[in-house]
Amino acid sequence: MKIMRNVAGLTLAGLLLSLASAHAGDAAGARWMSRPAAAKPVSIKVYKSPSCDCCKGWVQHLRDNGFKVETVDMEDLSAVKTKYGVKPAFEACHTAVVNGYVVEGHVPADVIMRLLREHPAVAGVAVAGMPSGSPGMEGGSKEHYDVLTFDRAGHTKIYAHR
């Protein structure tokens, strides 16, 4: 197999080795040669009932998708929902907070990551109720459901359809 040569006759591999050697003692060179650090896990705080199995399932879904989850078990989440502006129409069995956003209900991890990447001007996202087949509600037939964005005034928009 032929290796591409540049104008000076060096192989690409040789050129890279020369650059690495030239910068071996240099911090920038060391960074250039090292692999990028793994992404830091996203921390999320989940308020949930201690006895709710689907909440436990959703928390496990988040962990399985790289989130660092802190859980706060509470018998009554109404004060949390009020504090974060979750209207009764959006309520589900658990409420989470991540990077200033509210996540209500069985929102899939990839939708949360999209929210954090796109950073829309909303209070949060919600999956109202407990749709079968959503994260934490696996088993049985899968229902189609919408993930909605919402603001403090209660305005909503479909953000994802599952």
N, C-alpha and C positions, 0 to 999 in steps of 0.2 A: 504494500500500500504506500503510495507516495504521500509525503507530507508537504503541504503548501509552503513555499519559500517566499520571503519578502525580497525587496530589491537588493538588500545587502547580502542575501544568501543565507540568512539565519532561518532556522525552522521556527514556526510559531511557538512550539514548546520551548525552544532555546531562548527566544525573545522574552517569554514570560518568566523563565528561570532567571535570566539576566536582570529583569526588573525586580523580581523578588529578592535577589541577592543584593542589589543596590540599595534596597530599602529594608534589609533584614533587621538592622538595629533601630530603624525609624518606627515610631509608634504608628504612623499612617501606613507604613509598609506592612507592619504586623497586622493591622486591621484589614488591609487589602488581601492578605494571604489567609486570614482566618475565615471560618464559616460565619455567616450571620447568626446572631443569637436567636434562640427560639422565641417566638412571640410570647410575651408575658400574658398569663391567663387573665381574662376579664373577670373582675370581682362583681358579684351580684348578691344583693341581700333579699331573701325571700321570707315574707311573713306568711305563715300557714298554720293550719290546725295540726296539733300533734297527732291526731288520730286519723287524718285523711290519707288514705293510701294513694290516691291519684296525685296529691301534692308531692308525696314521696317519689312517685314515678316521674313527675316533671322535674324535680330536683335532680334525680339520677340522670335524666335526659340532658340537663344542662352540664352536669359533671362529665358525662360521656362525650360532650362536645367541647370540652376544654374550659368551661367556666369554673371559677373559684367561687363556690357557693357558701354563703353564711345563711343559716336558717334561724328564724325567730319564731318559736312556737307560741301561738296565742289562741285562746278559745274564741275570742270575738275580735274580728278584724275590722269592724265598722269604723273605729277611730282612724286606723291606717288608711282605709279607703277614702274617708273624708279628707284627711290631711293631704293626700296626693291627688285629689280631684277626680276620683273614680265615681262616675255617675251610676245609679242603680241599674241602668240598662246595660252597662258593660261588666257588671260584677261577675266574678267567678269565685272559686274557692281559695285562691291565693293571690297575693299581690307582691310584686318584686320591684326593686329600685336598682337601676344600673346607670352609672355616669349621668345622673340627673334626669333620666327617663323613668317613667312608670311602666311596668309590664304587668298587665292584668290577665290572669288566666293561663290557659294552655298554649301560649305562643311558642312556636318552634324556635330552636336555637339559631337556625340560619336566618330567620327573620329578625331576631334581636341583633345579630351581627350586622345585618344590612342596615338596620336603624342606626347603629353606632357608626357605621361607615358613612352613610348619607347625611346624618345629623339634621333631619328636618326640624322645622320650627313647630314642634308639637309637644304636648305634655307626655305622651306615651302611646303605647299600642295595647290592644286588647283583643282577646278571643272571649266573647261572652258565653256564659254557660260552660258546659262540659261536653263538647262534641266527641262522639265516639271516633277513635282513630287518631285523635290529636295526641301530642306527647304527654304521657302519663295516663292516657285514656285508651291505650291499645287494647285490642281484643274486640271481638264482635265485628259488625259491619262498620266500614269507614264512612263517616259523614263528610260531605263537603262543607267547608266553613270559610268565613272571611276573617282576616286579621285587620282590624281597623286602627287607624291613628285617631287620636282625640286631643282636643285642647281643653283648657280649663273652663271654657264657655260651653263645652259639650258638642262642639262641631266635630264631625267624623268624616273620614274618607277611607275607602278600601285601600289597604296597603299591600295585601297579598291574599290570594285565594288558594285554598288547599282542598 
